[in-house]
Amino acid sequence: MDHTTDLLQRIEIMRKELSELVLEKGSFLHPTVINMSQQLDEYIVKYQKCLQLHT
């Protein structure tokens, strides 16, 4: 697998984990939720940069 595919898979996993975490914590404003959301944002930005390099 290439790096882009790996990132996309990680993003999908993190999206699911983030949804579950929001339900568990009961708020989008919980520090743990915010932290995971920021991590997910970083992966999304990396993925978008990879796409730009390949187009």
Secondary structure, 3 states (H helix, E strand, C coil): CCHHHHHHHHHHHHHHHHHHHHHHHCCCCCHHHHHHHHHHHHHHHHHHHHHHHCC
